[in-house]
């Protein structure tokens, strides 16, 4: 878990994206996307997906929400190791009842936002829109083209707007993490997989790593004024959603156990 490094720029390469190209009418004028079976099969190799704090309420009923030990990025736990996503079928189909993080829903687009050169003089954000050229939903006979003539299509414009909103939610998430850090509410927690000996007696657990969580004891020890200040900032519901989600570890372990026979832990 400690190697998750959930931020976009700290994953070695940007999560999910294998062949990023700036979107241009010259190069991609005849491209777009079409419906494909199991469009989220690209999640198969991913067990941790970044979340924004605005998603905690929906995500908390599906899987544990943890924080990366290095970046402190909130992460949806969708498996126990790389190559194991317990919410995907063998054919790449996504469990229809699981909440899909916005980080994944924006795929295959990846707008890169750059601040205007002089914000004080009214400089606007500039957007360099990229796509993953290797995405299997890309098509030269698209149902949803990227361009109409030499202008971005409505589909592309809506995708860019979605990513702008995601960027805003990302900033809110950073502010939340900063608040938790400021009040010393994070604690490192080991994650170990239970094991049994051949005779059925408990064996030494297999340590998979560690993650950060919000400490209930530290939260309860906050001065009343500090807690009320956090409540007024609207973050206590987020904290409690995170804590509630940690009760779902048995669900992940149970699903992983069913996969274990064909994909043993390494």
MODARA-V466095 format. One line per field, one symbol per residue. phi: phi as a letter, one per 40 degrees, with the letter a starting at -180 (. if undefined). psi: psi as a letter, one per 40 degrees, with the letter a starting at -180 (. if undefined). burial: b if it has 24 or more other ideal C-beta (glycine too) atoms within 12 Angstrom, else e. A space follows every 50 residues. Layout:
phi = ???
psi = ???
burial = ???
//
This chain:
phi = .cccfccdcbbgbcdgcbacbccacccbcbcabbcbcfcbcccdcbbbbd bbcccddccccbacbbbccccgccbccbibadgbbcbbcccgccdccccc dddcccdccacbcbcdcbccbgcccbbbcbbcccccccacbccbccbbgb bdcddccccccdcccccccccccccccccccdcgccacbcbbcdbbcdcg ccbccccciaacbcccccccccddcccccccccgbccccccdccccccdd cccccccccdccbccb
psi = deedgeideeecihhdhdghhhhidddfdeiaiihihgefeeedehehhi iideeddddeediihihiddeehhhhheaeiiehheehideehhheeihh iddddeheighhhhiidgddefhihihhhiiheeheeiiegidgidihbe ihidddddddddddddddddddddddddddddefeiihhihihiiiidee iiihihheaiiiihhdddddeiidddddddddefeddddddddddeeedd ddddddddddddgii.
burial = bbebbbbbeebeebbbbeebbebeeeebeebbbeeeeebbbbbbebbbbb bbbbbbeebbebbbbbbbbebbbbbbbbbbbbebbbbbeeeeebeeebbb bbbbbbbbbbbbeeeeeeeeeeeeeebebbbbbebebbeeebebbbbeee ebbebbeebbeebbebbebbebbeebbebbeebebbeebebebeeeeeee eeeeeeebbebbbbeeeebeebeeeeeeebeeeebbebbbbbbbbbebbe bbbebbeebeeeeebe
//
